[in-house]
Amino acid sequence: MCMSEPSVGTDVLGMRTTARRKGDVYLLNGAKMWITNGAVSDTELGDIFLVYARTGDKGARALSQFLVEKGAPGFKLGQKLRDNLGMRASTTAELVFDNCEIPAASLIGEEGDAVGHMMRNLEIERLTLAAMSLGIARRSIEIMNRYASERKAFGQPIREFGQIQSYIATSYAQWMAGRCYVYDTAAHLSLESGGHRIDSDGVKLFCSPMGKEVADRAIQVLGGYGYVGEYQVERLWRDAKLLEIGGGTLEAHHKNLTRDLTQDPARLLR
């Protein structure tokens, strides 16, 4: 799902990649950045991409969506990105389109439809990322709960100390709250239509920092052991950070929620 560009992230309507029709083909020009699964190696692209490009001059109706396959003339791998803070098993890449020629039939829907497609995809993605945060939190709680029973200090398990109890209990309560929100949002999200942005944004806004905070507490409970790879919580903490950025930043969720609640204040009474 190729939206982000080297100089365009949250402001997707500012994308510069263009698609111009020329007879029975479209010519794509531009670059996409941070594309998950964009490459399978340093030299090989992924197989199939949903690419958003500008077919008009301005506004939401200027964006269209295309199916682009590896091997299309003018489509190449810019670079496989390295040195990620976390999610290091996820290959991200820069994609380059230089007069990339694709059949006109590769247009998905009609010209100018892409913003609607994008919003529906993002609703599902944001719920999924919230669920990933939930998994990070659960794993972190399991590790620190077990460690707090095994590790002793001053003659007793460290779970007997109030500070450790606060870390474990607060983490569990926040995880359960996030779990309820994730499952409630999943139960009400329709795959047949859009219009679920309030809670797809809200659940990610709550769960992504929650997952990182719980992983951070797990590191604190484990002390030096939490800082090294053996107990895995340092990796969970690093992985959790991306979920505050990818699929929509926390700041974007603040903006969307505030605007949507202004337009639909009755939602607070449901």
Secondary structure as UniProt FT lines:
FT   TURN            6..7
FT   HELIX           12..14
FT   STRAND          18..22
FT   TURN            23..24
FT   STRAND          25..36
FT   STRAND          48..54
FT   HELIX           60..62
FT   STRAND          63..69
FT   TURN            70..71
FT   TURN            73..74
FT   STRAND          75..80
FT   TURN            88..89
FT   STRAND          92..103
FT   HELIX           104..106
FT   STRAND          107..108
FT   TURN            111..112
FT   HELIX           114..150
FT   STRAND          152..153
FT   TURN            154..155
FT   STRAND          156..157
FT   HELIX           158..160
FT   HELIX           162..188
FT   HELIX           197..222
FT   HELIX           224..227
FT   HELIX           229..231
FT   HELIX           233..242
FT   TURN            243..247
FT   HELIX           250..263
FT   HELIX           265..269
//
